[in-house]
């Protein structure tokens, strides 16, 4: 009985972390993600009919070239490994819609737009690793590819329902920037149905992400 309780508690804690770290929540759940970094501001609202995919709306504002994307999103769980004391996942994150520009010769221009990318992660209760990429096509407005990786460690292991803390280091590669690589140390905090991430890059750019499940 004690073993069953321990396994059940670990499963609940894994689900809590999984819902925040990844683009699909529990079946019937809604997720709102608001993200800000040196590249863009974004808002995504998704509904998960099952634990294998989610659909929703995503809006992105790209700061450097002053353009925005509005699209329907689709996130798919490609593969999950439930290991004895850890979990690994691969997701395909895609969207299709329209882009609008306020920049230079493209001021007022509207183009069909889409993005896609792979997100992969592995974590146990103390360590976390993640890689993802983002390929964007928006006609003449934008064509770009970015990728980033993270490693993280939990300074303590909390119980289910506690405030959980992760200390992370993110490295981003964006070929369109003069400095192709950006390093950002950040802190992730989550409790209950809310997650907050905050950090400052080596160049002084602020990262702030907020996620809520409802």
C-alpha positions as CSV (number, residue, x, y, z in Angstrom):
1,X,0.0,0.0,0.0
2,X,2.8,2.4,0.9
3,X,4.6,1.6,-2.4
4,X,1.3,2.3,-4.4
5,X,0.9,5.6,-2.6
6,X,4.5,6.6,-3.3
7,X,4.1,5.7,-7.0
8,X,0.8,7.6,-7.2
9,X,2.3,10.7,-5.6
10,X,5.3,10.7,-8.0
11,X,2.9,10.4,-10.9
12,X,0.9,13.4,-9.7
13,X,4.0,15.5,-9.3
14,X,5.2,14.5,-12.8
15,X,1.9,15.5,-14.3
16,X,2.1,18.9,-12.6
17,X,5.6,19.6,-14.0
18,X,4.6,18.1,-17.4
19,X,1.6,20.4,-17.8
20,X,3.8,23.5,-17.4
21,X,6.9,22.5,-19.2
22,X,5.2,21.3,-22.4
23,X,2.4,22.5,-24.8
24,X,-0.2,19.9,-24.0
25,X,-2.1,19.8,-20.7
26,X,-4.5,17.1,-19.2
27,X,-7.5,16.0,-21.4
28,X,-10.2,18.7,-21.3
29,X,-7.7,21.3,-20.0
30,X,-7.0,24.8,-21.2
31,X,-3.6,26.4,-21.1
32,X,-2.6,30.0,-21.5
33,X,1.1,30.8,-22.2
34,X,2.5,34.4,-22.4
35,X,6.2,34.6,-23.3
36,X,8.6,37.5,-23.7
37,X,12.3,37.6,-24.7
38,X,14.7,39.4,-26.9
39,X,13.1,38.1,-30.0
40,X,9.4,38.5,-29.5
41,X,6.3,38.7,-27.3
42,X,3.8,35.8,-27.7
43,X,0.5,34.7,-26.4
44,X,-0.9,31.2,-26.9
45,X,-4.2,29.7,-25.7
46,X,-4.6,26.0,-26.2
47,X,-7.3,23.3,-25.5
48,X,-6.2,19.7,-25.1
49,X,-9.0,17.2,-26.2
50,X,-6.7,14.4,-25.2
51,X,-3.2,14.0,-23.7
52,X,-1.8,13.5,-27.2
53,X,-2.5,16.9,-28.8
54,X,-3.8,20.4,-28.3
55,X,-5.3,23.1,-30.6
56,X,-5.6,26.8,-30.1
57,X,-4.7,30.3,-31.1
58,X,-1.2,31.9,-31.1
59,X,-0.1,35.5,-31.6
60,X,3.5,36.6,-31.9
61,X,5.0,40.1,-32.2
62,X,8.6,40.1,-33.5
63,X,10.3,43.1,-32.1
64,X,13.3,43.7,-34.4
65,X,11.4,43.9,-37.7
66,X,8.1,45.1,-36.2
67,X,5.8,42.3,-37.6
68,X,3.2,40.1,-36.1
69,X,1.7,36.6,-36.7
70,X,-1.8,35.4,-35.9
71,X,-2.4,31.7,-36.4
72,X,-4.2,28.5,-35.4
73,X,-1.9,26.2,-33.5
74,X,-1.6,22.4,-33.3
75,X,0.7,20.7,-30.9
76,X,1.3,16.9,-31.1
77,X,2.9,14.5,-28.7
78,X,5.1,12.4,-31.0
79,X,6.7,10.1,-28.4
80,X,6.8,9.7,-24.6
81,X,9.0,7.5,-22.4
82,X,7.8,6.9,-18.9
83,X,10.9,5.7,-17.1
84,X,11.0,4.4,-13.5
85,X,12.2,7.8,-12.1
86,X,12.1,10.2,-15.1
87,X,10.2,11.1,-18.2
88,X,11.2,12.1,-21.8
89,X,9.0,13.6,-24.5
90,X,9.1,14.7,-28.2
91,X,6.6,17.2,-29.5
92,X,5.8,18.7,-32.9
93,X,4.6,22.3,-32.5
94,X,3.0,24.0,-35.6
95,X,0.7,26.8,-36.6
96,X,-0.7,28.4,-39.7
97,X,-2.3,31.8,-40.3
98,X,-1.3,35.3,-41.4
99,X,1.5,37.8,-40.8
100,X,1.3,41.6,-40.8
101,X,4.2,44.0,-41.0
102,X,4.7,47.6,-40.0
103,X,8.4,47.6,-41.0
104,X,10.0,49.7,-43.8
105,X,9.1,48.6,-47.3
106,X,6.7,46.0,-46.0
107,X,4.6,48.5,-44.0
108,X,1.0,47.3,-44.2
109,X,1.9,44.1,-46.0
110,X,-0.1,40.9,-45.2
111,X,1.3,37.4,-46.1
112,X,0.3,33.8,-45.4
113,X,2.4,32.5,-42.5
114,X,3.3,29.3,-40.7
115,X,5.8,27.9,-38.3
116,X,6.8,24.4,-37.1
117,X,9.4,23.0,-34.8
118,X,10.4,20.0,-32.6
119,X,10.6,20.2,-28.9
120,X,12.3,17.4,-26.9
121,X,12.9,17.2,-23.1
122,X,14.0,14.8,-20.3
123,X,13.6,15.4,-16.6
124,X,13.5,13.7,-13.2
125,X,12.6,15.4,-10.0
126,X,16.0,17.2,-9.8
127,X,17.4,17.6,-13.3
128,X,16.0,19.0,-16.5
129,X,17.2,19.2,-20.2
130,X,15.4,20.5,-23.2
131,X,16.0,21.3,-26.9
132,X,13.6,23.0,-29.3
133,X,13.7,24.7,-32.7
134,X,11.4,27.2,-34.5
135,X,11.2,27.5,-38.3
136,X,9.1,30.4,-39.6
137,X,7.9,31.2,-43.1
138,X,5.9,34.5,-43.6
139,X,6.5,35.2,-47.3
140,X,8.5,38.4,-47.9
141,X,8.0,39.5,-44.3
142,X,10.1,36.9,-42.6
143,X,11.9,33.6,-43.1
144,X,13.9,32.5,-40.1
145,X,15.2,29.6,-38.0
146,X,16.0,29.6,-34.3
147,X,16.9,27.0,-31.8
148,X,17.5,26.9,-28.1
149,X,18.5,24.4,-25.3
150,X,18.1,24.4,-21.6
151,X,19.6,22.6,-18.6
152,X,18.2,23.0,-15.1
153,X,18.5,21.8,-11.5
154,X,16.0,21.9,-8.6
155,X,17.8,23.1,-5.5
156,X,15.3,21.2,-3.4
157,X,12.7,18.5,-4.0
158,X,9.2,19.7,-2.8
159,X,6.1,17.7,-2.2
160,X,3.0,17.8,-4.3
161,X,1.3,21.2,-3.9
162,X,4.5,23.0,-2.7
163,X,6.2,25.9,-4.4
164,X,8.7,24.2,-6.8
165,X,11.9,26.0,-8.0
166,X,14.2,25.3,-10.9
167,X,17.5,27.1,-11.7
168,X,18.1,27.0,-15.4
169,X,20.5,28.1,-18.1
170,X,19.2,28.7,-21.6
171,X,21.4,29.0,-24.7
172,X,19.7,30.3,-27.9
173,X,21.0,30.3,-31.5
174,X,19.5,32.9,-33.9
175,X,21.5,33.3,-37.1
176,X,19.7,36.6,-38.0
177,X,21.2,38.4,-35.0
178,X,24.6,40.0,-35.1
179,X,25.5,37.9,-32.0
180,X,24.2,34.5,-33.0
181,X,24.2,33.1,-29.5
182,X,22.4,34.4,-26.4
183,X,22.9,33.0,-22.9
184,X,20.2,33.5,-20.3
185,X,20.2,32.3,-16.7
186,X,16.7,32.1,-15.3
187,X,14.5,30.9,-12.5
188,X,11.4,28.8,-12.9
189,X,8.7,28.8,-10.1
190,X,5.5,26.9,-10.2
191,X,2.8,26.1,-7.7
192,X,-0.7,24.7,-8.3
193,X,-1.8,25.8,-11.7
194,X,0.6,28.7,-12.3
195,X,4.2,28.9,-13.5
196,X,6.5,32.0,-13.8
197,X,9.9,32.1,-15.4
198,X,12.2,35.2,-15.2
199,X,15.8,35.9,-16.2
200,X,18.2,38.4,-17.8
201,X,20.5,37.5,-20.7
202,X,24.2,38.4,-20.9
203,X,23.1,41.3,-23.2
204,X,20.7,42.6,-20.6
205,X,17.5,41.4,-22.4
206,X,14.7,40.4,-20.0
207,X,13.0,37.0,-20.3
208,X,9.6,36.7,-18.6
209,X,7.2,33.8,-19.2
210,X,3.8,33.1,-17.5
211,X,1.7,29.9,-17.9
212,X,-1.7,29.1,-16.3
213,X,-3.8,25.9,-16.6
214,X,-7.5,26.1,-16.1
